[in-house]
Amino acid sequence: MQQRTLDLIGRRHTPRDVRQMYAALRAAGIPHINMDLILGLPGETAADVADTMRQVLALGPDDITLHALAIKRGSRLKRILEERHVDLPSDAETRQMSETAMRAVRAAGYQPYYLYRQGYMAGDLENVGCAKPGAEGMYSIQIMEEHQTILGIGGAAATKVVHPETMRMRSSIRMRCASSGSSTSQCTSGVRRSTASRRCTIRSRHCVKKKEKKED
């Protein structure tokens, strides 16, 4: 919710846009709204985080996720920081930001209910999901426990399927061809697709053409 930070990291929306979108979602009857915040952004301090928390809590979202900045190789943000020679907050400052944010959500009645870690996280922190009592997101918990099936659609999307009996997660599924007798493609991810679709979009780059055996 800091305009100078949004400008620095190349985000095109404004704090006003966030407030307007939130109001529009509530007006549309959306019953549960989550807001994600990133701690450790370039140029920010714990005081900036305190101000952001004040603005976000004034909106009253049901769920707030506090993310520690994790800059990925090849990301747009990494390129911006290198081109503009911008320094990130120290680990100590980022941890202070986390403490500031956590105090704010607790004081507002939110409680942490799940966390997870990623690579390259600022301040050696975790991403923490906080919610109002009764507003905890079961989906978030299931994802962290790897008990939730996810269907990915589109370029670079990933699909993960949980077996209903073993509760073990697999990164492959089999899809039945709509037209009987047609050939299919066997992907390295284990996903079967019609040859009418030559490109696998479920996390696979190479497909090996394979003829499906016809039933007698």
C-alpha positions in Angstrom: 0.0 0.0 0.0 3.0 2.3 -0.5 2.9 4.0 -3.9 6.6 4.7 -4.1 7.3 0.9 -3.6 4.8 0.0 -6.3 6.5 2.4 -8.7 9.9 1.0 -7.8 9.0 -2.7 -8.4 7.1 -2.0 -11.6 3.6 -2.6 -10.3 1.0 -0.6 -12.3 -1.8 -0.5 -9.7 -2.2 2.1 -6.9 -3.3 1.8 -3.3 -6.6 3.4 -4.4 -7.0 0.7 -7.0 -6.7 -1.9 -4.2 -9.4 -0.2 -2.1 -11.7 0.1 -5.1 -11.3 -3.5 -6.1 -11.9 -4.6 -2.5 -15.1 -2.6 -2.3 -16.2 -4.0 -5.7 -15.6 -7.6 -4.6 -17.6 -7.0 -1.4 -20.4 -5.4 -3.4 -20.5 -8.4 -5.7 -21.1 -10.6 -2.7 -17.7 -12.4 -2.5 -17.9 -14.0 1.0 -14.2 -14.5 1.7 -11.4 -12.2 0.7 -7.7 -12.9 1.2 -5.0 -10.2 0.9 -1.3 -11.0 0.4 1.4 -8.7 1.7 5.1 -8.9 0.9 7.7 -8.1 3.6 11.2 -7.1 2.7 10.5 -5.0 -0.4 13.2 -2.6 -1.6 13.2 0.8 0.1 10.7 -0.1 2.8 11.1 -0.1 6.5 9.1 -1.4 9.5 7.3 2.0 9.6 6.1 1.4 6.0 4.8 -2.0 6.9 3.0 -0.6 9.9 1.3 1.9 7.6 0.4 -0.8 5.1 -1.1 -2.9 7.9 -3.2 0.0 9.1 -4.6 0.5 5.6 -5.2 -3.2 5.0 -6.8 -3.9 8.4 -9.1 -1.0 7.8 -10.6 -2.8 4.9 -11.3 -5.9 7.0 -10.2 -8.9 4.8 -11.1 -12.3 6.2 -7.6 -13.7 5.6 -4.2 -12.1 5.4 -1.0 -13.9 4.2 2.3 -12.4 5.2 4.9 -13.3 2.6 8.7 -12.8 2.9 10.2 -11.5 -0.3 11.7 -14.3 -2.3 13.5 -13.1 -5.5 13.6 -15.8 -8.2 16.3 -16.0 -10.8 15.1 -14.5 -14.1 12.2 -12.6 -12.4 11.2 -9.1 -13.5 11.9 -7.8 -10.0 15.5 -9.2 -10.0 16.1 -7.5 -13.3 14.7 -4.2 -12.0 16.9 -4.3 -8.9 20.0 -5.0 -10.9 19.3 -2.3 -13.4 18.5 0.4 -10.8 21.1 -0.7 -8.3 18.5 -0.8 -5.5 19.4 -2.3 -2.1 17.1 -4.6 -0.2 16.4 -4.2 3.5 18.7 -6.1 5.8 17.6 -9.4 7.3 17.3 -7.7 10.6 15.1 -5.0 9.2 13.0 -7.6 7.4 12.5 -9.6 10.6 11.4 -6.4 12.3 8.9 -5.9 9.5 7.5 -9.4 10.2 7.2 -8.7 13.9 5.4 -5.4 13.1 3.0 -7.1 10.8 2.3 -10.0 13.1 1.6 -7.7 16.1 -0.9 -5.8 13.9 -2.8 -8.9 12.8 -2.9 -10.3 16.3 -4.1 -7.0 17.7 -6.9 -7.0 15.1 -8.1 -10.5 16.1 -6.4 -12.6 13.4 -4.6 -15.8 14.2 -1.8 -17.6 12.2 -3.0 -21.0 11.0 -0.5 -22.2 8.4 3.0 -21.4 7.2 5.4 -22.6 4.5 8.9 -21.7 3.3 10.4 -21.1 -0.2 13.9 -20.6 -1.5 15.7 -17.3 -1.3 13.4 -15.9 1.4 14.3 -12.5 3.0 15.2 -12.6 6.6 15.2 -16.4 6.8 11.4 -16.1 7.4 8.3 -18.0 6.5 5.1 -17.2 4.7 2.4 -17.1 7.3 -1.4 -17.2 6.7 -3.5 -15.4 9.3 -7.3 -15.4 9.5 -10.2 -14.2 11.6 -11.7 -17.0 13.8 -13.8 -19.3 11.6 -12.4 -17.8 8.3 -9.5 -20.2 7.9 -9.0 -21.5 4.4 -9.2 -25.3 4.2 -7.7 -25.1 0.7 -4.5 -23.5 2.1 -4.1 -26.2 4.8 -4.7 -28.9 2.2 -2.1 -27.5 -0.1 0.5 -27.3 2.6 -0.2 -30.9 3.6 -0.1 -32.0 -0.1 -3.6 -33.4 0.3 -5.2 -31.2 -2.4 -5.7 -32.0 -6.1 -4.7 -29.1 -8.4 -5.6 -29.0 -12.0 -3.4 -26.8 -14.1 -4.7 -25.3 -17.4 -2.6 -23.3 -19.8 1.1 -22.7 -20.6 3.5 -23.8 -17.8 0.6 -24.9 -15.6 1.2 -27.8 -13.2 -1.3 -30.5 -12.3 -1.0 -32.6 -9.1 -3.4 -35.3 -8.2 -4.0 -36.9 -4.8 -5.0 -40.5 -4.9 -8.3 -40.7 -2.9 -7.4 -44.0 -1.2 -3.7 -43.7 -0.5 -3.7 -39.8 -0.2 -0.4 -39.8 -2.0 0.2 -37.0 -4.5 1.2 -37.8 -8.1 2.3 -35.3 -10.8 0.6 -37.2 -13.5 -2.9 -38.2 -14.6 -4.5 -40.1 -17.5 -7.0 -38.5 -19.7 -9.4 -40.7 -21.8 -9.7 -39.8 -25.5 -13.1 -38.4 -26.5 -13.1 -40.2 -29.9 -12.5 -44.0 -29.6 -9.6 -45.5 -31.6 -7.7 -42.2 -32.0 -4.0 -42.1 -31.2 -2.8 -40.4 -28.1 0.5 -38.8 -26.9 2.2 -40.2 -23.9 4.0 -37.3 -22.1 7.0 -37.6 -19.9 4.7 -36.4 -17.1 2.5 -39.4 -17.6 -0.4 -37.3 -19.0 -2.3 -38.8 -22.0 -3.6 -36.3 -24.5 -5.2 -36.5 -28.0 -2.8 -36.1 -30.9 -5.1 -33.2 -32.0 -3.3 -31.3 -29.2 0.3 -31.6 -30.0 1.5 -29.4 -27.2 1.3 -30.6 -23.6 0.5 -27.8 -21.3 0.7 -29.8 -18.1 4.3 -29.3 -17.1 5.8 -31.3 -19.9 8.0 -30.3 -22.7 8.4 -33.5 -24.6 5.8 -35.9 -25.8 6.4 -39.3 -27.3 3.7 -40.3 -29.8 2.1 -43.6 -28.9 -0.7 -45.6 -30.6 -3.4 -46.6 -28.3 -4.3 -50.3 -28.6 -7.7 -51.0 -30.0 -10.0 -53.2 -27.9 -11.2 -56.4 -29.5 
